[in-house]
Amino acid sequence: MESTIGLFKTEVIGHEQKIWTTWRQVEEATAAWVHWFNHERLHSSIGDVPPVELEQAHYASTRGHDDPVAA
C-alpha cells in the first residue's frame, strides 16, 4: 500500500506541479488517477492487461462453480 501511495504522490500530486486550491481539485485528480490505475494501466506481471480486465476474466471463468450441488 505504501508504494501505491508513493506512486500516487509522485504521479499526481508532485507531477502536476500546481498549487491545489480546493479539495475538489485534489478529489477530481485522484478519481482520474484511480480510474487510469485500474482500467487503463497495463500491468506487466499479469500479461500486460489492465487489472479490471483480469478481474473480469477471472469472474467470468469461475461463474457457476459456486452453485450449490443438487441433493
Secondary structure as UniProt FT lines:
FT   HELIX           2..8
FT   HELIX           9..14
FT   TURN            15..16
FT   HELIX           23..39
FT   HELIX           44..46
FT   HELIX           51..62
FT   TURN            63..66
//
